Amino acid sequence: MKWEDLKVLIDSEALFTSIPRQTLERLGLKPVSRQRFRAYSGEIIERDIGGAVIEYENRRVIAPVVFGEPTDLPVLGVTT
């Protein structure tokens, strides 16, 4: 299993974790679906979704992840 350390914002209002697409692809992860979201600006956006093993504070979970675009802020959402 490949791992990569990331700095992300912990956001209690974000449902999903968003990780840059480049990072997820480098780890060999692929999207399984596409979903619409409301961005912080209020704009409706579409992003690819996949799954990843995420470790935070010595806790590992399998969580849905958003394949973030270059303009998206990396965040740790509440489902993680």
N, CA, C and O atoms as a GROMACS GRO file, in nm:
protein
  320
    1MET      N    1   0.085  -0.117   0.000
    1MET     CA    2   0.000   0.000   0.000
    1MET      C    3   0.090   0.124   0.000
    1MET      O    4   0.186   0.131   0.076
    2LYS      N    5   0.059   0.220  -0.084
    2LYS     CA    6   0.135   0.345  -0.090
    2LYS      C    7   0.076   0.446   0.006
    2LYS      O    8  -0.046   0.451   0.027
    3TRP      N    9   0.163   0.529   0.065
    3TRP     CA   10   0.121   0.634   0.158
    3TRP      C   11   0.183   0.766   0.118
    3TRP      O   12   0.289   0.770   0.056
    4GLU      N   13   0.116   0.874   0.153
    4GLU     CA   14   0.172   1.007   0.132
    4GLU      C   15   0.120   1.099   0.242
    4GLU      O   16   0.000   1.101   0.271
    5ASP      N   17   0.210   1.175   0.303
    5ASP     CA   18   0.170   1.272   0.405
    5ASP      C   19   0.117   1.398   0.338
    5ASP      O   20   0.174   1.446   0.240
    6LEU      N   21   0.006   1.450   0.391
    6LEU     CA   22  -0.055   1.571   0.336
    6LEU      C   23  -0.091   1.667   0.447
    6LEU      O   24  -0.120   1.626   0.559
    7LYS      N   25  -0.089   1.794   0.416
    7LYS     CA   26  -0.142   1.895   0.506
    7LYS      C   27  -0.280   1.932   0.454
    7LYS      O   28  -0.295   1.972   0.338
    8VAL      N   29  -0.381   1.917   0.540
    8VAL     CA   30  -0.518   1.947   0.501
    8VAL      C   31  -0.584   2.030   0.611
    8VAL      O   32  -0.542   2.029   0.726
    9LEU      N   33  -0.687   2.101   0.574
    9LEU     CA   34  -0.768   2.176   0.668
    9LEU      C   35  -0.872   2.081   0.726
    9LEU      O   36  -0.938   2.009   0.651
   10ILE      N   37  -0.888   2.078   0.857
   10ILE     CA   38  -0.994   1.998   0.919
   10ILE      C   39  -1.120   2.085   0.918
   10ILE      O   40  -1.124   2.191   0.979
   11ASP      N   41  -1.222   2.037   0.846
   11ASP     CA   42  -1.342   2.117   0.824
   11ASP      C   43  -1.465   2.041   0.870
   11ASP      O   44  -1.508   1.946   0.804
   12SER      N   45  -1.522   2.081   0.983
   12SER     CA   46  -1.640   2.012   1.038
   12SER      C   47  -1.766   2.036   0.956
   12SER      O   48  -1.868   1.974   0.981
   13GLU      N   49  -1.760   2.126   0.857
   13GLU     CA   50  -1.876   2.149   0.770
   13GLU      C   51  -1.865   2.075   0.638
   13GLU      O   52  -1.961   2.070   0.562
   14ALA      N   53  -1.748   2.018   0.609
   14ALA     CA   54  -1.728   1.943   0.485
   14ALA      C   55  -1.769   1.798   0.510
   14ALA      O   56  -1.722   1.735   0.605
   15LEU      N   57  -1.855   1.745   0.426
   15LEU     CA   58  -1.898   1.607   0.442
   15LEU      C   59  -1.786   1.510   0.404
   15LEU      O   60  -1.757   1.416   0.478
   16PHE      N   61  -1.722   1.535   0.290
   16PHE     CA   62  -1.618   1.445   0.240
   16PHE      C   63  -1.479   1.506   0.254
   16PHE      O   64  -1.464   1.628   0.266
   17THR      N   65  -1.381   1.420   0.252
   17THR     CA   66  -1.241   1.463   0.246
   17THR      C   67  -1.207   1.490   0.100
   17THR      O   68  -1.244   1.413   0.011
   18SER      N   69  -1.138   1.599   0.076
   18SER     CA   70  -1.094   1.635  -0.059
   18SER      C   71  -0.942   1.633  -0.064
   18SER      O   72  -0.875   1.700   0.015
   19ILE      N   73  -0.891   1.555  -0.158
   19ILE     CA   74  -0.746   1.541  -0.175
   19ILE      C   75  -0.716   1.573  -0.321
   19ILE      O   76  -0.792   1.535  -0.410
   20PRO      N   77  -0.606   1.643  -0.347
   20PRO     CA   78  -0.574   1.676  -0.487
   20PRO      C   79  -0.572   1.552  -0.577
   20PRO      O   80  -0.515   1.448  -0.542
   21ARG      N   81  -0.634   1.565  -0.692
   21ARG     CA   82  -0.640   1.456  -0.790
   21ARG      C   83  -0.500   1.400  -0.818
   21ARG      O   84  -0.482   1.278  -0.823
   22GLN      N   85  -0.402   1.488  -0.837
   22GLN     CA   86  -0.264   1.445  -0.865
   22GLN      C   87  -0.214   1.347  -0.760
   22GLN      O   88  -0.152   1.246  -0.792
   23THR      N   89  -0.242   1.378  -0.634
   23THR     CA   90  -0.196   1.293  -0.524
   23THR      C   91  -0.265   1.157  -0.529
   23THR      O   92  -0.199   1.053  -0.517
   24LEU      N   93  -0.396   1.158  -0.546
   24LEU     CA   94  -0.471   1.032  -0.550
   24LEU      C   95  -0.427   0.945  -0.668
   24LEU      O   96  -0.412   0.824  -0.654
   25GLU      N   97  -0.405   1.008  -0.784
   25GLU     CA   98  -0.361   0.932  -0.900
   25GLU      C   99  -0.219   0.878  -0.880
   25GLU      O  100  -0.190   0.766  -0.922
   26ARG      N  101  -0.132   0.955  -0.817
   26ARG     CA  102   0.004   0.910  -0.788
   26ARG      C  103   0.001   0.786  -0.697
   26ARG      O  104   0.088   0.699  -0.706
   27LEU      N  105  -0.100   0.779  -0.610
   27LEU     CA  106  -0.115   0.665  -0.520
   27LEU      C  107  -0.186   0.547  -0.587
   27LEU      O  108  -0.204   0.442  -0.526
   28GLY      N  109  -0.224   0.565  -0.713
   28GLY     CA  110  -0.288   0.457  -0.788
   28GLY      C  111  -0.438   0.448  -0.769
   28GLY      O  112  -0.499   0.349  -0.809
   29LEU      N  113  -0.500   0.549  -0.709
   29LEU     CA  114  -0.645   0.547  -0.686
   29LEU      C  115  -0.719   0.600  -0.808
   29LEU      O  116  -0.672   0.689  -0.879
   30LYS      N  117  -0.837   0.543  -0.831
   30LYS     CA  118  -0.919   0.582  -0.945
   30LYS      C  119  -1.059   0.618  -0.897
   30LYS      O  120  -1.109   0.560  -0.801
   31PRO      N  121  -1.122   0.715  -0.963
   31PRO     CA  122  -1.259   0.750  -0.924
   31PRO      C  123  -1.357   0.639  -0.960
   31PRO      O  124  -1.335   0.564  -1.056
   32VAL      N  125  -1.465   0.629  -0.882
   32VAL     CA  126  -1.569   0.530  -0.910
   32VAL      C  127  -1.701   0.594  -0.948
   32VAL      O  128  -1.790   0.527  -1.001
   33SER      N  129  -1.716   0.724  -0.921
   33SER     CA  130  -1.839   0.794  -0.958
   33SER      C  131  -1.810   0.944  -0.963
   33SER      O  132  -1.700   0.990  -0.935
   34ARG      N  133  -1.913   1.018  -0.999
   34ARG     CA  134  -1.903   1.164  -1.006
   34ARG      C  135  -2.023   1.220  -0.930
   34ARG      O  136  -2.133   1.165  -0.938
   35GLN      N  137  -2.003   1.329  -0.858
   35GLN     CA  138  -2.109   1.384  -0.774
   35GLN      C  139  -2.106   1.536  -0.776
   35GLN      O  140  -2.002   1.597  -0.800
   36ARG      N  141  -2.222   1.594  -0.753
   36ARG     CA  142  -2.232   1.740  -0.743
   36ARG      C  143  -2.219   1.783  -0.597
   36ARG      O  144  -2.266   1.715  -0.506
   37PHE      N  145  -2.154   1.898  -0.578
   37PHE     CA  146  -2.134   1.955  -0.446
   37PHE      C  147  -2.161   2.104  -0.450
   37PHE      O  148  -2.154   2.166  -0.556
   38ARG      N  149  -2.190   2.159  -0.335
   38ARG     CA  150  -2.197   2.305  -0.323
   38ARG      C  151  -2.063   2.351  -0.266
   38ARG      O  152  -2.023   2.311  -0.157
   39ALA      N  153  -1.994   2.435  -0.342
   39ALA     CA  154  -1.863   2.487  -0.300
   39ALA      C  155  -1.883   2.593  -0.192
   39ALA      O  156  -1.995   2.639  -0.168
   40TYR      N  157  -1.772   2.631  -0.127
   40TYR     CA  158  -1.778   2.734  -0.024
   40TYR      C  159  -1.839   2.863  -0.078
   40TYR      O  160  -1.905   2.937  -0.005
   41SER      N  161  -1.817   2.889  -0.206
   41SER     CA  162  -1.869   3.011  -0.270
   41SER      C  163  -2.019   3.003  -0.296
   41SER      O  164  -2.082   3.103  -0.329
   42GLY      N  165  -2.077   2.882  -0.280
   42GLY     CA  166  -2.219   2.863  -0.309
   42GLY      C  167  -2.242   2.805  -0.448
   42GLY      O  168  -2.352   2.762  -0.480
   43GLU      N  169  -2.138   2.804  -0.530
   43GLU     CA  170  -2.145   2.751  -0.665
   43GLU      C  171  -2.161   2.599  -0.661
   43GLU      O  172  -2.105   2.533  -0.574
   44ILE      N  173  -2.239   2.543  -0.755
   44ILE     CA  174  -2.252   2.398  -0.767
   44ILE      C  175  -2.140   2.348  -0.858
   44ILE      O  176  -2.124   2.397  -0.970
   45ILE      N  177  -2.063   2.251  -0.809
   45ILE     CA  178  -1.951   2.195  -0.885
   45ILE      C  179  -1.966   2.044  -0.893
   45ILE      O  180  -2.036   1.984  -0.812
   46GLU      N  181  -1.901   1.982  -0.989
   46GLU     CA  182  -1.898   1.836  -1.001
   46GLU      C  183  -1.755   1.788  -0.981
   46GLU      O  184  -1.661   1.848  -1.033
   47ARG      N  185  -1.741   1.681  -0.905
   47ARG     CA  186  -1.609   1.624  -0.880
   47ARG      C  187  -1.619   1.471  -0.881
   47ARG      O  188  -1.724   1.414  -0.851
   48ASP      N  189  -1.508   1.408  -0.916
   48ASP     CA  190  -1.499   1.262  -0.910
   48ASP      C  191  -1.484   1.219  -0.764
   48ASP      O  192  -1.430   1.291  -0.682
   49ILE      N  193  -1.535   1.098  -0.734
   49ILE     CA  194  -1.531   1.041  -0.600
   49ILE      C  195  -1.467   0.902  -0.607
   49ILE      O  196  -1.487   0.827  -0.702
   50GLY      N  197  -1.390   0.870  -0.505
   50GLY     CA  198  -1.331   0.737  -0.493
   50GLY      C  199  -1.322   0.701  -0.346
   50GLY      O  200  -1.386   0.764  -0.262
   51GLY      N  201  -1.243   0.602  -0.316
   51GLY     CA  202  -1.224   0.561  -0.177
   51GLY      C  203  -1.076   0.551  -0.146
   51GLY      O  204  -0.996   0.519  -0.233
   52ALA      N  205  -1.040   0.577  -0.021
   52ALA     CA  206  -0.900   0.571   0.020
   52ALA      C  207  -0.889   0.532   0.167
   52ALA      O  208  -0.981   0.556   0.246
   53VAL      N  209  -0.777   0.472   0.202
   53VAL     CA  210  -0.746   0.448   0.342
   53VAL      C  211  -0.677   0.575   0.391
   53VAL      O  212  -0.577   0.618   0.335
   54ILE      N  213  -0.732   0.634   0.496
   54ILE     CA  214  -0.679   0.760   0.551
   54ILE      C  215  -0.640   0.736   0.696
   54ILE      O  216  -0.715   0.676   0.773
   55GLU      N  217  -0.522   0.784   0.732
   55GLU     CA  218  -0.476   0.773   0.870
   55GLU      C  219  -0.462   0.913   0.928
   55GLU      O  220  -0.399   1.001   0.868
   56TYR      N  221  -0.522   0.932   1.046
   56TYR     CA  222  -0.514   1.060   1.116
   56TYR      C  223  -0.508   1.030   1.265
   56TYR      O  224  -0.594   0.959   1.318
   57GLU      N  225  -0.409   1.084   1.332
   57GLU     CA  226  -0.391   1.062   1.476
   57GLU      C  227  -0.397   0.914   1.513
   57GLU      O  228  -0.471   0.875   1.603
   58ASN      N  229  -0.318   0.833   1.443
   58ASN     CA  230  -0.307   0.689   1.468
   58ASN      C  231  -0.438   0.612   1.448
   58ASN      O  232  -0.454   0.503   1.503
   59ARG      N  233  -0.529   0.666   1.372
   59ARG     CA  234  -0.656   0.598   1.343
   59ARG      C  235  -0.667   0.583   1.192
   59ARG      O  236  -0.650   0.680   1.118
   60ARG      N  237  -0.694   0.463   1.146
   60ARG     CA  238  -0.710   0.438   1.002
   60ARG      C  239  -0.855   0.408   0.970
   60ARG      O  240  -0.923   0.334   1.042
   61VAL      N  241  -0.902   0.468   0.860
   61VAL     CA  242  -1.038   0.443   0.813
   61VAL      C  243  -1.036   0.434   0.661
   61VAL      O  244  -0.948   0.488   0.595
   62ILE      N  245  -1.135   0.365   0.608
   62ILE     CA  246  -1.160   0.368   0.464
   62ILE      C  247  -1.270   0.471   0.446
   62ILE      O  248  -1.378   0.459   0.504
   63ALA      N  249  -1.242   0.572   0.365
   63ALA     CA  250  -1.336   0.684   0.353
   63ALA      C  251  -1.354   0.725   0.207
   63ALA      O  252  -1.264   0.707   0.125
   64PRO      N  253  -1.472   0.780   0.176
   64PRO     CA  254  -1.489   0.839   0.043
   64PRO      C  255  -1.401   0.964   0.033
   64PRO      O  256  -1.387   1.039   0.129
   65VAL      N  257  -1.342   0.984  -0.084
   65VAL     CA  258  -1.260   1.102  -0.106
   65VAL      C  259  -1.300   1.169  -0.237
   65VAL      O  260  -1.335   1.103  -0.335
   66VAL      N  261  -1.294   1.301  -0.236
   66VAL     CA  262  -1.318   1.381  -0.355
   66VAL      C  263  -1.185   1.401  -0.426
   66VAL      O  264  -1.085   1.435  -0.362
   67PHE      N  265  -1.183   1.380  -0.556
   67PHE     CA  266  -1.065   1.406  -0.637
   67PHE      C  267  -1.062   1.556  -0.664
   67PHE      O  268  -1.125   1.605  -0.757
   68GLY      N  269  -0.987   1.627  -0.580
   68GLY     CA  270  -0.984   1.773  -0.586
   68GLY      C  271  -0.912   1.826  -0.709
   68GLY      O  272  -0.813   1.769  -0.755
   69GLU      N  273  -0.963   1.936  -0.760
   69GLU     CA  274  -0.901   2.006  -0.872
   69GLU      C  275  -0.798   2.106  -0.817
   69GLU      O  276  -0.798   2.133  -0.697
   70PRO      N  277  -0.711   2.160  -0.903
   70PRO     CA  278  -0.605   2.250  -0.854
   70PRO      C  279  -0.655   2.369  -0.771
   70PRO      O  280  -0.583   2.418  -0.685
   71THR      N  281  -0.776   2.415  -0.796
   71THR     CA  282  -0.829   2.529  -0.721
   71THR      C  283  -0.898   2.489  -0.591
   71THR      O  284  -0.938   2.576  -0.513
   72ASP      N  285  -0.914   2.358  -0.566
   72ASP     CA  286  -0.983   2.310  -0.446
   72ASP      C  287  -0.888   2.302  -0.327
   72ASP      O  288  -0.772   2.262  -0.341
   73LEU      N  289  -0.937   2.341  -0.212
   73LEU     CA  290  -0.860   2.334  -0.089
   73LEU      C  291  -0.863   2.190  -0.036
   73LEU      O  292  -0.972   2.133  -0.024
   74PRO      N  293  -0.749   2.129  -0.003
   74PRO     CA  294  -0.750   1.995   0.057
   74PRO      C  295  -0.811   2.002   0.198
   74PRO      O  296  -0.765   2.080   0.282
   75VAL      N  297  -0.914   1.921   0.222
   75VAL     CA  298  -0.980   1.924   0.353
   75VAL      C  299  -1.005   1.782   0.403
   75VAL      O  300  -1.018   1.688   0.326
   76LEU      N  301  -1.010   1.770   0.535
   76LEU     CA  302  -1.049   1.647   0.601
   76LEU      C  303  -1.194   1.667   0.645
   76LEU      O  304  -1.222   1.749   0.732
   77GLY      N  305  -1.285   1.591   0.585
   77GLY     CA  306  -1.427   1.608   0.614
   77GLY      C  307  -1.476   1.519   0.727
   77GLY      O  308  -1.400   1.438   0.780
   78VAL      N  309  -1.602   1.535   0.763
   78VAL     CA  310  -1.657   1.464   0.880
   78VAL      C  311  -1.674   1.314   0.859
   78VAL      O  312  -1.680   1.240   0.957
   79THR      N  313  -1.681   1.266   0.734
   79THR     CA  314  -1.695   1.121   0.713
   79THR      C  315  -1.563   1.049   0.732
   79THR      O  316  -1.557   0.926   0.724
   80THR      N  317  -1.458   1.124   0.757
   80THR     CA  318  -1.326   1.064   0.782
   80THR      C  319  -1.300   1.076   0.929
   80THR      O  320  -1.195   1.033   0.976
   0.00000   0.00000   0.00000
